[in-house]
């Protein structure tokens, strides 16, 4: 990482981003159309001083989600006997598992379990947290998500968000 920081002119955030962004793009795959980032800091310095190292502040990511794929709970990989399966298992680590599907195919896959629609909306943030822990060496406690901030406003004590009940009525 030291060489990467030097290549970025001492900017460790730029070096870290250059390392992590490809993993986010690969891991999120079809779920996102665009990833944006912004460095936020409250630090000020005199123009005669050297550039600060941003030990304080935070880095924000924004994701333009693809609504057709963003809430998918299963990422299918290559067939288990395909040489690409090794790369898939390496990339996803302990999240990757071999699964047999109804059509008889056996694929490497990553499953993001969800009990309801509200949890499905957090799949992208769970993918991001996993990848930032694995490849960015961040603790999950250092990652803050805004994806479920409105849940408390639409949730009721008796039927949650009501999405499952509405789907049941539509399917009846």
C-alpha positions in Angstrom: 0.0 0.0 0.0 3.0 2.3 0.7 3.9 2.3 -3.0 0.3 3.1 -4.0 0.3 6.1 -1.6 3.5 7.3 -3.1 2.1 6.9 -6.6 -0.9 9.1 -5.5 1.5 11.8 -4.3 1.0 10.9 -0.7 -2.8 10.9 -0.9 -3.7 7.7 1.0 -7.4 8.1 0.4 -6.8 8.2 -3.4 -4.6 5.1 -3.1 -7.2 3.3 -1.0 -10.0 4.2 -3.4 -7.9 3.0 -6.4 -7.6 -0.3 -4.6 -11.2 -0.7 -3.3 -13.3 0.6 -6.2 -12.6 -2.3 -8.6 -13.8 -4.7 -5.8 -17.0 -2.7 -5.2 -17.7 -2.7 -9.0 -17.1 -6.4 -9.3 -19.0 -7.3 -6.2 -22.0 -5.1 -6.8 -22.1 -6.1 -10.5 -25.5 -5.5 -12.1 -26.9 -4.0 -8.9 -25.4 -0.6 -9.6 -25.1 1.5 -12.7 -22.8 4.1 -11.2 -20.6 4.6 -8.1 -19.6 8.0 -6.9 -17.4 9.1 -4.0 -16.6 12.2 -2.1 -14.0 13.0 0.6 -15.6 15.0 3.4 -13.4 16.7 5.9 -13.7 19.5 8.4 -9.9 20.0 8.5 -8.5 23.3 7.5 -4.9 24.3 7.0 -2.8 27.3 6.1 -1.6 27.5 2.5 2.0 27.6 3.8 1.5 24.2 5.5 1.8 20.8 3.9 -1.4 19.0 2.9 -3.1 17.2 5.8 -3.3 13.4 5.9 -7.1 13.4 6.7 -7.0 11.3 9.8 -10.4 12.9 10.6 -13.4 13.3 8.3 -15.0 10.6 6.2 -15.5 9.2 2.7 -18.9 9.0 1.2 -20.1 6.7 -1.6 -23.2 7.2 -3.6 -24.7 4.4 -5.7 -27.1 4.6 -8.7 -29.0 1.4 -8.3 -30.4 -0.7 -11.1 -33.9 -1.5 -9.8 -34.1 -4.8 -11.8 -31.1 -6.2 -9.9 -30.4 -4.1 -6.8 -32.4 -6.3 -4.4 -31.4 -9.7 -5.7 -30.5 -12.0 -2.8 -28.5 -14.5 -4.9 -25.4 -13.9 -7.0 -24.9 -16.8 -9.3 -21.3 -17.5 -10.3 -19.8 -20.0 -12.7 -20.4 -23.7 -12.8 -18.6 -25.5 -10.0 -16.2 -27.3 -12.4 -15.4 -24.2 -14.5 -11.9 -22.8 -13.9 -13.5 -19.4 -13.2 -15.1 -20.9 -10.1 -11.7 -20.7 -8.3 -11.6 -16.9 -8.9 -15.2 -16.5 -7.8 -14.5 -18.5 -4.6 -11.4 -16.4 -4.0 -13.2 -13.1 -4.5 -16.1 -13.9 -2.2 -14.2 -16.0 0.3 -16.4 -17.7 3.0 -19.6 -16.1 1.4 -19.2 -18.4 -1.7 -20.9 -21.8 -1.6 -21.7 -24.4 -4.2 -25.5 -24.6 -4.8 -27.6 -27.0 -6.8 -30.5 -25.3 -8.7 -33.9 -26.7 -9.8 -32.7 -27.1 -13.4 -29.9 -29.4 -12.2 -27.0 -27.0 -12.6 -24.4 -26.8 -9.8 -23.0 -23.3 -9.5 -20.9 -21.3 -7.2 -23.1 -18.7 -5.6 -23.4 -16.1 -2.9 -26.6 -15.9 -0.9 -27.7 -12.9 1.1 -30.5 -14.2 3.3 -33.5 -11.9 3.9 -36.7 -12.5 5.8 -38.7 -9.7 4.2 -38.8 -6.9 1.7 -37.3 -4.4 4.1 -34.2 -6.6 4.5 -34.0 -7.0 0.7 -33.5 -3.3 0.5 -30.3 -3.6 2.5 -28.6 -6.2 0.3 -26.4 -3.6 -1.5 -25.2 -2.2 1.8 -24.4 -5.7 3.1 -22.4 -6.4 -0.1 -20.6 -3.1 0.3 -19.8 -3.7 4.0 -18.5 -7.2 3.3 -16.3 -5.9 0.5 -15.0 -3.0 2.5 -14.1 -5.3 5.4 -12.5 -7.9 3.1 -10.6 -5.7 0.6 -10.6 -2.2 2.3 -9.6 -3.6 5.7 -12.3 -1.6 7.4 -14.3 -2.7 10.4 -18.0 -2.9 9.9 -18.5 -0.5 12.7 -16.6 2.1 10.6 -19.2 1.8 7.8 -22.5 3.8 8.0 -25.4 3.3 5.6 -28.3 5.6 4.8 -30.2 2.9 2.9 -32.8 2.1 5.5 -33.2 5.5 7.2 -36.9 5.8 6.3 -37.9 2.3 7.5 -39.0 3.6 10.9 -41.5 5.9 9.2 -43.2 3.3 7.1 -43.1 0.4 9.6 -46.1 -0.4 11.9 -46.0 -2.6 15.0 -48.6 -5.0 13.6 -47.6 -5.6 10.0 -44.1 -4.1 9.4 -44.1 -2.2 6.1 -47.1 -4.1 4.8 -45.3 -5.1 1.6 -45.6 -8.9 2.2 -49.4 -8.5 2.9 -49.9 -6.4 -0.2 -48.0 -9.0 -2.3 -50.2 -11.8 -0.8 -53.3 -9.9 -1.8 -52.0 -9.4 -5.3 -51.1 -13.0 -5.7 -54.4 -14.3 -4.4 
